[in-house]
Amino acid sequence: MSIENTIRKIMETDLFVETPADQIDLDGSLRNVYGLDSLGFVELRVQCEDQFGVQISDEDFTPEAFQSVRTVADLVRRLQGVAA
């Protein structure tokens, strides 16, 4: 499963986003479109760390990095040392 699809699944099953995983737009705003609040962003951070074996530092935990599924996936790839 791709990083993007795993993040979508996390959003559906762990963050209880109303949109089915297969309909979550890669570039949709996590806050404005999918309704993540500050607690949701923290949970997404923790889930990404667990699922992908990365450590997301406070410096990387920014609104820009957590803008959309695509930006989170790009961050995970960078932290894994894989080119986006």
C-alpha positions as semicolon CSV with decimal commas, in nm:
position;residue;x (nm);y (nm);z (nm)
1;M;0,000;0,000;0,000
2;S;0,132;0,345;-0,090
3;I;0,211;0,604;0,175
4;E;-0,078;0,818;0,050
5;N;-0,327;0,530;0,077
6;T;-0,204;0,440;0,424
7;I;-0,253;0,802;0,537
8;R;-0,603;0,801;0,386
9;K;-0,683;0,481;0,577
10;I;-0,550;0,634;0,901
11;M;-0,776;0,935;0,844
12;E;-1,081;0,713;0,795
13;T;-1,024;0,455;1,069
14;D;-0,826;0,639;1,339
15;L;-0,922;1,003;1,289
16;F;-1,284;0,927;1,197
17;V;-1,291;1,154;0,893
18;E;-1,637;1,124;0,737
19;T;-1,504;1,081;0,382
20;P;-1,426;0,723;0,273
21;A;-1,050;0,664;0,231
22;D;-1,076;0,606;-0,144
23;Q;-1,246;0,944;-0,188
24;I;-0,999;1,155;0,012
25;D;-0,830;1,402;-0,226
26;L;-0,451;1,404;-0,202
27;D;-0,445;1,785;-0,215
28;G;-0,752;1,862;-0,002
29;S;-0,682;2,068;0,309
30;L;-0,669;1,843;0,614
31;R;-0,807;2,126;0,827
32;N;-1,054;2,300;0,596
33;V;-1,182;2,008;0,387
34;Y;-1,151;1,713;0,625
35;G;-1,198;1,895;0,955
36;L;-0,886;1,791;1,142
37;D;-0,836;1,992;1,460
38;S;-0,521;2,025;1,669
39;L;-0,580;1,690;1,838
40;G;-0,636;1,528;1,498
41;F;-0,305;1,660;1,372
42;V;-0,123;1,524;1,677
43;E;-0,290;1,185;1,628
44;L;-0,196;1,185;1,258
45;R;0,164;1,261;1,356
46;V;0,172;0,970;1,603
47;Q;0,006;0,731;1,359
48;C;0,253;0,824;1,083
49;E;0,545;0,771;1,317
50;D;0,411;0,427;1,412
51;Q;0,307;0,316;1,064
52;F;0,612;0,436;0,874
53;G;0,887;0,402;1,135
54;V;0,985;0,768;1,129
55;Q;1,034;1,032;1,396
56;I;0,860;1,361;1,315
57;S;1,043;1,638;1,498
58;D;0,875;1,952;1,621
59;E;1,058;2,137;1,341
60;D;0,893;1,908;1,083
61;F;0,550;1,922;1,250
62;T;0,440;2,237;1,068
63;P;0,116;2,353;0,907
64;E;0,290;2,339;0,569
65;A;0,400;1,977;0,615
66;F;0,053;1,876;0,738
67;Q;-0,145;2,069;0,477
68;S;-0,271;1,768;0,278
69;V;-0,226;1,394;0,236
70;R;0,033;1,468;-0,033
71;T;0,244;1,698;0,188
72;V;0,238;1,449;0,477
73;A;0,340;1,168;0,239
74;D;0,625;1,385;0,105
75;L;0,743;1,448;0,462
76;V;0,735;1,075;0,542
77;R;0,933;0,996;0,227
78;R;1,192;1,261;0,313
79;L;1,225;1,124;0,667
80;Q;1,260;0,772;0,530
81;G;1,531;0,895;0,295
82;V;1,326;0,811;-0,015
83;A;1,295;1,061;-0,299
84;A;0,942;1,195;-0,348
